[in-house]
């Protein structure tokens, strides 16, 4: 950072309806650096100055204490994170110019999410107005998301412990959902099994659960979860639990009545081959582009073998004909945000993988129910198989290996 300040906001409560609010979810970067979940709080880090770490916390009203319970208070929070100074949030307007005076730059998240940008800009104006008195305004606002995304790319022991726990709970929930599946249920009953399991383990979902039976599985972000589970259909579940903000991200597909039909099985095996090829490519100095290419190759071959497309595999790849059945990319970074913050490209090329990176591998095939050009037995199939992978010097470690994905394993588990 150099002689600069990093200004992070915890974020506030978001209205759900009228005068009621969503459960508070702290800003990921704020939590990553502080471990605090304090609505309205602000952190200012100045590595080369004193005080280096200053915390601002809103003063709690008596009414808020009655309704929501007492908050820990300024001094307790200051001690908890080892801050050098702490002030009520109301003092930010007065303190911020003092804390930014003479610095070269201010780092803060630019763009979406909680931010103190208006307060920082006001502080800069205050400092400029006092220039003749010797105060100096920073001249550079920088996007803290780059800095923090890099910080969060390599998962340290603490981050990995949280991720493993999140993934363990996520996997248990998928197994429970598989065991609970039977024709006649509704998607929301499977969602209840999954999210009920998260609750029993003391946590909740890291993102909105996708539970899609039949053609609902062809909708990439299907979250209505209202449809029926019919015998003969496949069920797609994309759900993950959060643990200390880190989240699992798992997708599995299984047959509602316990056994894959022949066409379903052929399509499933295509996606599974792409998933396994993608995982095998998650090695040091490989890249998400390389993983995507090998998985995509398998999918293109499969689209031809299944009779979805008649062009050559090269033509399917080059003319992007596959996008009709596979419109998304194969991987994203995974961490304290389900789509984690790190950069995907460095100086215009796909970022080389390094030990400690965690990523998903999630190829899929989605055949619209009304696709008259597809073989009838494949219409309305949606298949995605998603694993979470840690890059290590010894090769890819599949963190989600405990959740079955081979046809025989799934059918055995379903008791068909
Ligand atoms: Mn994912």
Boltz pocket constraint, residues with backbone or C-beta under 6 A from the ligand:
constraints:
  - pocket:
      binder: B
      contacts: [[A, 249], [A, 332], [A, 338], [A, 360], [A, 362], [A, 386]]
      max_distance: 6.0
